Amino acid sequence: MTRLPALLLWLCSSAAFASPPVQLDVQLERGNGPEPATLDAHRCQEVACGNVLRDLYEGLVTEDARGRLIPGMAERWTVSRDGRVWTFTLRPGLRWSNGQPLDAAQVVASFRRAFSPATAAPFGELFDALHGARAVQAGEVPPASLGVAAPDARTVVFTLDRSAPLPALLTLPIAFPVYLPAVAQYGAQHTRPGQLVSNGAYRLAAWTPQANLVVERNAHFHGARDVAIERVRFHVTEDAAAELQRFAAGDLHVTEVVPPQPLEALRTRFGAQLRISPYIGAFWLGMNLTRPPLRDNPALRRALALAVDRDRLTRYITGLGEQPAYGIVPPRIAGYTPASTTWATLSQPQREAQARALYGAAGYSKQHPLEIELRYNTSTPHRRMALAVAAMWRDVLGARVRLRNEEWKVFVGNRKQRVITQVFRGGWIADVPDARNFLAAFGSDGPLNWPGYDDAGFRERLAKSDAANTEAARNAWLRAAEQRLLNADAVVPLYFYTSKHLVDDRVLGYEANALDRHASRWLRLRP
């Protein structure tokens, strides 16, 4: 047997056991949907900004490529026996992207800023278990009353009023630390390149409105040596068909969505590059319950819900594995049995017959048709969906439907204000895999209650779920709350999402996960 020289043996063994070398000077091109409404982590409320913020920031807890919770800024944490006191120990030597030290006191100050009334954080209500959170957001008590404290430079303690899945909640952008000196100096402009200071794997390098954002590897990130991709460019890709063509031309490594097309044709064209997987998300149409014609008209709302053929919608319009929805909470949430509309078991002809009868009972007919506006944000899939639903309402009921599409930021503002909206594109993507996450917004008059649903019975059931002593009892009360919401026809469930992307063969480390989050720090590019 030939004996290898000692140096060659050492090199071979080192290559076999060493981590793959960090690949620098490469750029990942990602489609990202609409222009992010903001890069203020505490004000983010949509996927487009969340994708970028998860590259720029890291919370106390984060997720790996498969969506599993792992340490972030905190190297470890403990919880009291009653589930109400959580103690997090920070990693030593944490720094901001500008090199300044990051300690527990700054984490606490950032949380206080997130929940202050001036910030108006839209996801604040998801933290209603945090002591003082609601009162602070309402301006009833000062931010210092929030149940977050820093007993020393490396310890953050949270006090809750009831048990809650706090580590999962801490992965949300509202829980990211914001660099308050920049906020004090630049105000709303602290999110601009050269002014945004973050703590994640990347730092903001450039932002060209309605075109793209570029982030660069943050040398001060605690895990910087394991971040393989030097730069990431997030492209604004509101037109899904154009995004697909850019991918086919080699301009994008990853798409945000895939436009509705025959599934077999897509598989034939793209093969293993087409990634479709289960996703905890629900798509529905919201109804403005604060203004006519939908306010105080349950018969009309039910008629509109019944007239939609969800099987046709998911088979021919979306067509990428979506499941017809008759509820708000998607399947696949552990321990929870979703509620369903009372008419889900009827055939479509039976539903349509009921829809016509209710339409007439609501005071409408061929001679006096309903005139209503369906509003959606600019997007190829949403336009196809709106056209299909409008056609169903016209054919089944004789309604006259005006379609109104708006750029994302305008749409979000109008939907939140509930002034000019009638029927609008809604839905929810899970922030945490918990049924309550899909229902909580309807229990208050907060910025996420787009229909303006106001029902004491719903709030009572939500409160009883919070007070439940067992997980089974909690889920039972949540299901009762969901059923009450469905019985009121405040929304029209359409389908449950699948995640669907095109991923270039050169991209390594892209893993399917139930929340469809793919931080760039876990990815590599094959040369």
C-alpha positions as CSV (number, residue, x, y, z in Angstrom):
1,M,0.0,0.0,0.0
2,T,1.3,3.4,-0.9
3,R,2.1,5.6,2.1
4,L,0.9,9.2,1.7
5,P,3.2,12.0,2.9
6,A,2.4,13.2,6.4
7,L,1.5,16.7,5.2
8,L,-1.0,15.3,2.6
9,L,-2.5,13.0,5.2
10,W,-3.0,16.1,7.5
11,L,-4.6,18.1,4.7
12,C,-7.0,15.2,3.8
13,S,-8.1,14.7,7.4
14,S,-8.5,18.5,7.9
15,A,-10.7,18.8,4.8
16,A,-12.8,15.8,5.9
17,F,-13.6,17.2,9.3
18,A,-13.5,21.0,8.9
19,S,-16.6,23.1,8.3
20,P,-17.2,24.1,4.6
21,P,-15.3,27.3,3.9
22,V,-17.4,30.5,4.1
23,Q,-18.2,31.6,0.6
24,L,-17.7,35.3,0.3
25,D,-18.2,37.8,-2.6
26,V,-21.4,36.1,-3.8
27,Q,-24.8,37.7,-4.0
28,L,-28.1,35.9,-3.5
29,E,-31.0,37.3,-5.6
30,R,-34.4,36.9,-3.8
31,G,-37.8,37.8,-5.0
32,N,-39.7,39.4,-2.1
33,G,-43.2,40.4,-3.3
34,P,-44.4,43.9,-2.7
35,E,-42.3,46.8,-1.5
36,P,-41.8,46.5,2.3
37,A,-44.1,48.9,4.0
38,T,-41.3,49.7,6.6
39,L,-38.0,48.4,8.0
40,D,-39.0,49.6,11.5
41,A,-39.0,46.1,13.1
42,H,-41.7,47.2,15.7
43,R,-44.1,48.4,13.0
44,C,-43.7,45.5,10.5
45,Q,-46.9,43.6,9.8
46,E,-46.4,41.8,6.6
47,V,-44.3,39.0,5.0
48,A,-42.3,41.4,2.7
49,C,-40.7,43.4,5.6
50,G,-40.5,40.3,7.8
51,N,-38.3,38.5,5.3
52,V,-35.8,41.4,5.2
53,L,-35.9,42.0,9.0
54,R,-35.1,38.4,9.8
55,D,-31.8,39.0,7.9
56,L,-31.1,42.3,9.6
57,Y,-32.1,41.4,13.1
58,E,-32.0,38.6,15.6
59,G,-34.3,38.2,18.7
60,L,-33.5,36.5,22.0
61,V,-34.8,33.3,20.3
62,T,-34.5,32.5,16.6
63,E,-35.2,29.7,14.2
64,D,-33.0,27.3,12.2
65,A,-33.5,26.4,8.5
66,R,-36.2,23.9,9.4
67,G,-38.1,26.3,11.6
68,R,-37.0,24.9,15.0
69,L,-36.5,27.3,17.9
70,I,-32.8,27.8,18.7
71,P,-30.9,30.3,20.8
72,G,-30.6,33.8,19.3
73,M,-29.2,36.7,21.3
74,A,-29.9,34.5,24.4
75,E,-27.6,31.5,24.8
76,R,-30.1,29.8,27.2
77,W,-33.4,30.4,29.0
78,T,-35.5,29.0,31.9
79,V,-39.2,29.2,32.9
80,S,-40.9,29.1,36.2
81,R,-43.1,26.2,37.1
82,D,-46.3,28.1,36.5
83,G,-45.1,29.3,33.1
84,R,-45.2,33.0,34.0
85,V,-41.6,34.1,34.6
86,W,-39.1,33.6,31.8
87,T,-35.4,34.3,32.3
88,F,-33.0,34.7,29.3
89,T,-29.2,34.8,29.6
90,L,-27.6,36.8,26.7
91,R,-24.5,35.6,24.9
92,P,-21.3,37.4,26.0
93,G,-19.9,40.1,23.7
94,L,-23.1,40.9,21.7
95,R,-22.7,43.9,19.4
96,W,-24.7,46.1,17.1
97,S,-23.8,46.3,13.4
98,N,-21.9,49.5,14.2
99,G,-19.7,47.7,16.7
100,Q,-21.3,49.2,19.8
101,P,-22.0,46.8,22.7
102,L,-25.6,45.4,23.0
103,D,-26.7,44.5,26.6
104,A,-29.9,43.5,28.5
105,A,-30.8,47.1,29.4
106,Q,-31.0,48.0,25.7
107,V,-33.2,44.9,25.0
108,V,-35.6,46.1,27.7
109,A,-35.6,49.7,26.4
110,S,-36.4,48.4,23.0
111,F,-39.4,46.4,24.3
112,R,-40.7,49.5,26.0
113,R,-40.4,51.4,22.8
114,A,-42.2,48.6,20.9
115,F,-45.2,48.8,23.2
116,S,-45.4,52.5,23.7
117,P,-48.6,54.2,22.2
118,A,-46.4,56.4,19.9
119,T,-45.0,53.3,18.2
120,A,-48.4,51.8,17.6
121,A,-46.9,48.3,16.9
122,P,-49.6,46.3,15.0
123,F,-48.5,43.0,16.5
124,G,-48.5,44.2,20.1
125,E,-51.8,42.4,20.8
126,L,-50.0,39.1,20.2
127,F,-48.2,39.8,23.5
128,D,-51.3,40.4,25.5
129,A,-50.1,37.8,28.1
130,L,-47.1,40.0,28.9
131,H,-47.7,41.9,32.1
132,G,-48.8,45.5,31.4
133,A,-48.6,45.2,27.6
134,R,-52.2,46.2,26.9
135,A,-52.2,49.0,29.5
136,V,-48.9,50.4,28.1
137,Q,-50.2,50.3,24.5
138,A,-53.4,52.1,25.6
139,G,-51.4,54.8,27.3
140,E,-52.9,53.9,30.7
141,V,-49.5,53.3,32.4
142,P,-45.9,54.2,31.5
143,P,-43.7,51.9,29.4
144,A,-41.6,51.2,32.5
145,S,-44.6,49.2,33.8
146,L,-44.1,46.6,31.1
147,G,-43.2,43.1,32.5
148,V,-39.7,43.1,31.1
149,A,-36.6,43.8,33.3
150,A,-32.8,43.6,33.2
151,P,-31.4,42.7,36.6
152,D,-27.9,42.7,35.1
153,A,-26.2,43.3,31.8
154,R,-26.7,39.8,30.5
155,T,-30.1,38.9,32.0
156,V,-33.6,39.7,30.6
157,V,-36.7,38.6,32.7
158,F,-40.2,38.6,31.4
159,T,-43.3,38.4,33.7
160,L,-46.5,37.1,32.2
161,D,-50.1,37.3,33.5
162,R,-50.8,33.8,32.1
163,S,-48.7,31.1,30.4
164,A,-48.0,31.7,26.7
165,P,-45.5,30.3,24.1
166,L,-43.0,33.2,24.8
167,P,-40.0,31.7,23.0
168,A,-41.9,31.4,19.7
169,L,-43.3,35.0,20.1
170,L,-39.8,36.3,20.6
171,T,-38.9,35.3,17.0
172,L,-41.3,38.0,15.7
173,P,-40.0,41.4,14.4
174,I,-41.7,43.3,17.2
175,A,-39.4,41.5,19.6
176,F,-36.2,42.5,17.7
177,P,-34.0,45.0,19.5
178,V,-34.1,48.4,17.8
179,Y,-31.1,50.8,18.2
180,L,-32.6,53.7,20.0
181,P,-29.8,56.2,19.5
182,A,-30.6,56.1,15.8
183,V,-34.3,56.5,16.4
184,A,-33.6,59.5,18.6
185,Q,-31.3,61.0,16.0
186,Y,-33.1,60.3,12.8
187,G,-36.7,59.5,13.8
188,A,-38.6,57.7,11.1
189,Q,-35.6,57.9,8.8
190,H,-33.6,55.6,11.1
191,T,-34.5,52.8,8.7
192,R,-32.6,54.2,5.8
193,P,-29.2,52.9,4.5
194,G,-26.3,54.3,6.5
195,Q,-28.7,55.1,9.4
196,L,-30.2,51.7,10.2
197,V,-28.2,49.9,12.9
198,S,-29.2,46.2,13.4
199,N,-27.9,43.1,15.2
200,G,-28.5,40.3,12.8
201,A,-26.5,38.4,10.3
202,Y,-26.7,41.2,7.8
203,R,-26.7,45.0,7.7
204,L,-28.7,47.3,5.3
205,A,-26.5,48.5,2.5
206,A,-28.9,50.0,-0.1
207,W,-32.6,50.5,-0.7
208,T,-33.9,51.6,-4.1
209,P,-37.7,52.2,-3.7
210,Q,-39.9,50.0,-5.8
211,A,-36.9,48.1,-7.0
212,N,-34.7,46.3,-4.4
213,L,-33.0,46.3,-1.0
214,V,-29.4,45.1,-0.5
215,V,-28.1,43.7,2.7
216,E,-24.5,42.8,3.4
217,R,-22.9,40.4,5.9
218,N,-22.5,41.9,9.4
219,A,-19.0,41.4,10.6
220,H,-20.1,42.1,14.2
221,F,-22.8,39.3,14.3
222,H,-21.9,36.6,16.8
223,G,-22.3,33.9,14.1
224,A,-20.7,35.9,11.3
225,R,-18.1,33.1,10.5
226,D,-20.9,30.7,9.6
227,V,-22.7,33.2,7.3
228,A,-21.8,32.0,3.8
229,I,-23.4,34.6,1.5
230,E,-21.8,38.0,1.5
231,R,-24.7,40.0,0.0
232,V,-28.5,39.5,-0.5
233,R,-30.6,41.5,-2.9
234,F,-34.3,41.5,-2.1
235,H,-36.2,42.4,-5.3
236,V,-39.7,44.0,-5.4
237,T,-41.7,41.4,-7.4
238,E,-45.4,42.3,-7.1
239,D,-46.1,40.7,-10.5
240,A,-45.7,36.9,-10.0
241,A,-45.7,36.1,-13.7
242,A,-42.8,38.6,-14.3
243,E,-41.0,37.1,-11.2
244,L,-41.2,33.6,-12.8
245,Q,-39.8,34.9,-16.0
246,R,-36.9,36.6,-14.2
247,F,-36.2,33.3,-12.4
248,A,-36.3,31.4,-15.7
249,A,-33.8,33.9,-17.2
250,G,-31.4,33.4,-14.3
251,D,-32.0,36.8,-12.7
252,L,-33.3,35.4,-9.4
253,H,-32.2,32.5,-7.2
254,V,-35.4,32.3,-5.2
255,T,-38.9,33.5,-5.9
256,E,-41.4,34.7,-3.3
257,V,-44.3,33.0,-5.0
258,V,-45.3,31.0,-8.1
259,P,-48.1,32.4,-10.3
260,P,-51.2,30.2,-10.8
261,Q,-50.4,27.8,-13.6
262,P,-51.2,24.1,-14.3
263,L,-49.1,22.2,-11.7
264,E,-48.0,19.5,-14.1
265,A,-46.7,22.1,-16.6
266,L,-44.7,23.8,-13.8
267,R,-43.2,20.5,-12.7
268,T,-42.3,19.6,-16.3
269,R,-40.6,22.9,-16.8
270,F,-38.8,23.4,-13.5
271,G,-38.6,19.9,-11.9
272,A,-37.1,19.8,-8.5
273,Q,-36.7,23.6,-8.5
274,L,-40.4,23.9,-7.8
275,R,-40.9,23.7,-4.0
276,I,-44.4,23.2,-2.7
277,S,-45.0,22.3,0.9
278,P,-47.6,22.6,3.7
279,Y,-47.9,26.1,5.2
280,I,-49.9,27.3,8.2
281,G,-51.8,30.1,6.6
282,A,-55.4,30.9,5.7
283,F,-56.8,33.2,2.9
284,W,-60.1,34.8,3.3
285,L,-62.1,37.9,2.2
286,G,-62.9,40.3,5.0
287,M,-66.2,42.2,5.2
288,N,-66.4,45.7,6.6
289,L,-68.9,45.3,9.4
290,T,-68.8,49.0,10.4
291,R,-70.5,50.4,7.4
292,P,-73.4,49.5,5.0
293,P,-74.2,47.4,3.1
294,L,-72.6,44.6,5.2
295,R,-73.2,46.1,8.6
296,D,-76.3,44.7,10.3
297,N,-77.0,42.5,7.3
298,P,-76.0,38.9,8.2
299,A,-78.2,37.4,5.4
300,L,-76.2,39.3,2.7
301,R,-72.9,38.3,4.3
302,R,-74.0,34.6,4.4
303,A,-75.2,34.8,0.7
304,L,-71.8,36.1,-0.4
305,A,-70.0,33.3,1.5
306,L,-72.2,30.6,0.1
307,A,-72.0,31.7,-3.5
308,V,-68.2,31.1,-3.8
309,D,-67.3,27.7,-5.2
310,R,-64.0,26.9,-3.3
311,D,-63.4,23.6,-5.2
312,R,-63.3,25.5,-8.5
313,L,-61.3,28.3,-7.0
314,T,-58.5,26.0,-5.7
315,R,-58.6,23.7,-8.7
316,Y,-58.5,26.2,-11.5
317,I,-57.6,29.6,-10.1
318,T,-54.9,28.9,-7.5
319,G,-54.1,25.3,-8.6
320,L,-50.9,24.7,-6.5
321,G,-52.2,22.3,-3.8
322,E,-54.3,24.8,-1.8
323,Q,-57.1,23.3,0.3
324,P,-60.6,24.7,0.2
325,A,-61.3,26.5,3.5
326,Y,-64.5,26.6,5.6
327,G,-62.8,28.0,8.7
328,I,-60.2,30.5,9.9
329,V,-57.6,28.3,11.6
330,P,-55.7,26.0,9.2
331,P,-55.2,22.3,9.9
332,R,-51.8,20.9,11.2
333,I,-51.8,22.9,14.5
334,A,-51.0,20.3,17.2
335,G,-53.9,19.6,19.6
336,Y,-56.4,21.8,17.8
337,T,-59.5,20.7,15.9
338,P,-60.5,23.5,13.6
339,A,-64.1,24.8,13.5
340,S,-66.1,24.9,10.2
341,T,-69.0,26.8,8.7
342,T,-72.4,25.2,9.4
343,W,-73.0,24.7,5.6
344,A,-69.6,23.1,4.7
345,T,-71.2,19.7,4.2
346,L,-73.7,21.0,1.6
347,S,-73.2,20.4,-2.1
348,Q,-72.3,23.5,-4.1
349,P,-75.8,23.6,-5.8
350,Q,-77.4,23.5,-2.4
351,R,-75.2,26.3,-1.2
352,E,-76.0,28.4,-4.2
353,A,-79.7,27.8,-3.7
354,Q,-79.4,29.0,-0.1
355,A,-77.3,32.0,-1.3
356,R,-80.0,33.2,-3.7
357,A,-82.7,32.8,-1.0
358,L,-80.7,34.8,1.5
359,Y,-79.8,37.4,-1.2
360,G,-83.5,38.0,-1.8
361,A,-84.2,38.1,2.0
362,A,-81.5,40.8,2.3
363,G,-83.5,43.0,-0.1
364,Y,-81.7,42.4,-3.4
365,S,-82.9,41.0,-6.8
366,K,-82.2,41.3,-10.5
367,Q,-84.2,44.5,-10.5
368,H,-82.3,45.8,-7.5
369,P,-78.8,44.2,-7.6
370,L,-76.2,44.5,-5.0
371,E,-73.4,46.9,-6.0
372,I,-70.2,46.2,-4.0
373,E,-66.5,46.7,-4.2
374,L,-63.9,44.0,-3.8
375,R,-60.5,45.5,-2.9
376,Y,-57.1,43.7,-3.2
377,N,-53.4,44.6,-3.4
378,T,-51.7,44.5,-6.7
379,S,-50.6,40.9,-7.4
380,T,-51.3,38.5,-10.2
381,P,-52.7,35.7,-8.0
382,H,-54.9,38.2,-6.1
383,R,-56.2,39.6,-9.3
384,R,-57.1,36.2,-10.6
385,M,-58.8,35.4,-7.3
386,A,-60.8,38.6,-7.3
387,L,-61.9,38.1,-10.9
388,A,-63.1,34.6,-10.1
389,V,-65.0,35.6,-7.0
390,A,-66.6,38.5,-8.8
391,A,-67.8,36.2,-11.6
392,M,-69.3,33.8,-9.0
393,W,-71.2,36.6,-7.2
394,R,-72.4,37.8,-10.6
395,D,-73.5,34.4,-11.9
396,V,-75.1,33.1,-8.7
397,L,-76.6,36.3,-7.3
398,G,-76.6,38.8,-10.0
399,A,-74.4,41.2,-8.0
400,R,-72.4,44.0,-9.6
401,V,-68.9,43.9,-8.4
402,R,-66.3,46.6,-8.8
403,L,-62.7,45.4,-8.5
404,R,-60.2,47.8,-7.0
405,N,-56.5,47.0,-6.9
406,E,-54.1,49.2,-4.9
407,E,-50.3,49.3,-4.3
408,W,-49.5,47.4,-1.0
409,K,-48.9,50.4,1.3
410,V,-52.1,52.1,0.1
411,F,-54.1,48.9,0.4
412,V,-52.9,48.2,4.0
413,G,-53.7,51.7,5.1
414,N,-57.3,51.6,3.7
415,R,-57.9,48.2,5.1
416,K,-56.9,49.2,8.6
417,Q,-59.0,52.5,8.6
418,R,-62.3,50.7,7.6
419,V,-63.6,53.8,5.9
420,I,-63.8,53.1,2.2
421,T,-63.5,49.3,2.2
422,Q,-66.4,47.0,1.7
423,V,-65.1,43.5,0.8
424,F,-61.3,43.2,0.8
425,R,-58.5,40.7,0.5
426,G,-57.6,39.3,4.0
427,G,-56.1,36.2,5.5
428,W,-53.4,35.4,8.0
429,I,-50.0,33.7,8.0
430,A,-49.1,32.1,11.3
431,D,-46.6,34.0,13.4
432,V,-46.5,31.0,15.8
433,P,-48.2,27.6,15.3
434,D,-51.1,28.4,17.6
435,A,-54.8,28.7,16.9
436,R,-55.1,31.8,19.1
437,N,-52.7,33.6,16.6
438,F,-55.5,33.4,14.0
439,L,-58.2,34.6,16.3
440,A,-56.8,37.2,18.7
441,A,-57.1,40.1,16.2
442,F,-60.9,39.8,16.2
443,G,-61.1,40.2,20.0
444,S,-60.2,43.9,20.2
445,D,-60.6,47.1,18.2
446,G,-56.9,47.0,17.3
447,P,-55.2,47.7,13.9
448,L,-55.4,44.0,12.8
449,N,-59.2,43.7,13.2
450,W,-59.8,44.8,9.6
451,P,-63.5,43.9,9.5
452,G,-64.3,45.7,12.7
453,Y,-65.8,42.6,14.3
454,D,-67.2,43.4,17.7
455,D,-68.8,40.6,19.7
456,A,-68.8,40.1,23.5
457,G,-69.5,36.4,23.1
458,F,-66.3,36.0,21.1
459,R,-64.3,37.9,23.6
460,E,-65.7,35.9,26.4
461,R,-64.6,32.6,24.8
462,L,-61.2,34.0,24.0
463,A,-60.8,35.1,27.7
464,K,-61.9,31.6,28.9
465,S,-59.3,30.0,26.7
466,D,-56.7,32.2,28.3
467,A,-57.8,31.2,31.8
468,A,-58.0,27.5,31.0
469,N,-55.9,25.2,33.1
470,T,-55.2,22.5,30.5
471,E,-54.3,22.6,26.8
472,A,-57.3,20.6,25.9
473,A,-59.7,23.1,27.6
474,R,-57.8,26.0,26.1
475,N,-58.2,24.6,22.6
476,A,-61.9,23.8,23.2
477,W,-62.6,27.4,24.1
478,L,-60.6,28.6,21.1
479,R,-62.6,26.4,18.8
480,A,-65.8,27.8,20.3
481,A,-64.5,31.3,19.6
482,E,-63.7,30.4,16.0
483,Q,-67.1,28.9,15.5
484,R,-68.8,32.0,16.8
485,L,-66.8,34.1,14.4
486,L,-67.7,31.8,11.5
487,N,-71.4,31.9,12.4
488,A,-71.3,35.7,12.1
489,D,-69.9,35.6,8.6
490,A,-67.5,38.4,9.4
491,V,-65.1,36.9,6.8
492,V,-65.4,34.6,3.8
493,P,-62.9,31.7,4.1
494,L,-61.5,30.7,0.7
495,Y,-58.5,28.4,1.0
496,F,-55.6,27.3,3.2
497,Y,-52.2,28.1,1.8
498,T,-49.3,26.1,0.5
499,S,-45.9,27.6,0.3
500,K,-44.7,27.7,-3.3
501,H,-41.3,28.9,-4.5
502,L,-38.9,28.4,-7.3
503,V,-35.4,27.7,-5.9
504,D,-32.3,27.6,-8.1
505,D,-30.3,24.3,-8.0
506,R,-27.3,26.4,-6.9
507,V,-29.0,27.3,-3.6
508,L,-28.1,25.0,-0.8
509,G,-29.7,24.8,2.7
510,Y,-33.2,25.8,1.6
511,E,-35.5,23.8,3.9
512,A,-39.3,23.6,3.9
513,N,-40.9,24.6,7.2
514,A,-44.5,25.2,8.4
515,L,-44.0,29.0,8.8
516,D,-42.2,29.3,5.4
517,R,-39.3,31.4,6.9
518,H,-36.0,31.2,5.1
519,A,-33.3,33.4,6.7
520,S,-30.4,34.0,4.3
521,R,-27.9,33.1,7.0
522,W,-28.7,29.4,6.5
523,L,-28.2,29.4,2.8
524,R,-25.2,28.8,0.5
525,L,-24.6,29.2,-3.1
526,R,-22.9,26.5,-5.1
527,P,-20.2,28.0,-7.2
